[in-house]
């Protein structure tokens, strides 16, 4: 496993990381399976485990907290996120100072840890002033409950403004953005996120690098069974099309020529961009994690990178 610095910070994160949204979904609640996956990830060199309070309404944090309890804390990089509603209460959502400060303490309890390495504003909150948001997260850093904070799926203009607000008030600025990024979802990241990253020194930790599994080839024959596309229409609507499926089929030959699976070449393509700090993967089976880990060893040639870029060009509606 190789490690990359998180933007301008001194924190080093494994190129492949493990996220909780898929790994700890409702369909994967067997503690022994979870522990096996987490143990394999750690033994393979993965040090970054990415959670959110909204994942299974806190259950993902509880599961990873239990699975990682006996691992050396100083070898781990743990994150969580805050924004989405956690109850019907009007203050149990969003990025108000109240919700941010109360939520981090609940996340720490579920994760069985004294601090988070990273804490993300899970979405931009137009109902709360940026001054309040930046101050709330900065104060958590000052208090030692959080070491670094970042944003997820924020507009580039808001990231820029948040950074300027922090500098103006001598507060702690965000150090990372977590966007969706894959061969099928390129446009926003390459047009907005990577330029703001270059200007401000943000690390970029990307989620869904396999486009919810579409890039692995598992949907070559259509949507079947209890798959993510069958259960989650919001992703089906954004990612599924006959054109995309056909492009994924064509990717098979490019991957085979590089002696890689389609999942591995898709992950290796994401990591070929040195501005990307880590690709956050999910796994519901040990075999999936084992396959993904091999992407960290792959070195794509310029010709392969070009071929993939031509097969999956960025589009404004991706």
Protein Blocks (a to p, Z undefined) as FASTA:
>chain_A
ZZddehjbmbdcdfbdcdfklmmgmklmcfklmmmmmmmmmmnopabdcddfklgghmlm
mmmmmmmmmpcfklpccddddfbacbfbfklgcjbfklmmmmmmmmmmmnopabdfbdcd
fbacfkbcfklmmmmmmmmmmnopafbdcdehiafklmmmmmmmmmmnopacdfbdcddd
dfklmmlmmmmmmmmmmmnopacddehklgnolmnopmmnopehjbfklmmmmlmmmmgc
fklmmmmmmmmmmmmmnopafklmmmmmmmmpmkbmbdcdddfbfklmmmmmmmmmpccd
fklmmmmmmmmccdfkZZ
